[in-house]
């Protein structure tokens, strides 16, 4: 496998990618809205913010499981009201 093989694995124009992305937005948006209405999530945060933020956090290599858990805890704290 060449070092570029993974580059083609995620085709952002593919139907599968778009369907998954659309499903994340369609299911995540009402959940975020309920959390905001309950005062559990910051009002100014959008589902696009949340998904992009967590993509960045989960893409960062962690040196240990504990470090990964701290990254996620900080991310959740960032959107919590």
N, C-alpha and C positions, 0 to 999 in steps of 0.2 A: 504494500500500500504506500503510495507516495505521500509526501507531507502535505500535498494539496487535496488529497482524497476527501478529507473531512470538510473542506470548503464547499463541496457540492452536496454534502449530506443535508444541509439546511437550505432549501430553496424557498426563500420568502415569498415567491410568486406561485408556489405550488398550491393546489387546492387543499391538500392536507394541512399545510401550514396555516393558510387563511382560515380554515374551519376551526382549527385549534385556537388560534388567536381570537377569532370571533366568539368562540365559546367562553374563553377566559373573560372577555369583556362583558358578554351577556350575563354570565352568572356572577361575576365579581362586582359589577356595578350595583345591583340591588343589595348585595351584602354590605358593601361600603355605605350605601345610602342608609340602610338600617342602623349600622354602627354610628353613623353621623347623627341620625335622629335620636339615638339613645345617648348621645354625648360621649361615646366611646372612641370616636375617631375625629380627627381635626376636620373642621368644616371646609377648609380651603383645599383639601386634598382631593384629587380626582382619581378615578380608577386607572387612568393612564399613568399618573404619577406613581401609584402603588406598584403596578406591574413593571414599569421601567426601573423603579428603585430596587425592587426585589430581584430583578434580573441582574442588575449590577452587583448587588450584595452576594447573590448565590454564584455568580461567575468568578468572583475573587477566590483564588486558591487560599485555603486555610491550612495552617501548619498542624492543626489537630482538631479533633471533634469539639473540644472545649472552646477553641477559638471560633470555630464555625457557629457554635451556639451563642457565643457572645455577639458575633456579627448580627445574627438574626434578632437577638434581644434588643440590640441597639436600633435596628431597622424598625422593629415593632414599636419601640418607644418613640421613634420619630414621627409616626403617624397617629399615635394615641393622643387623645384629647387630655 
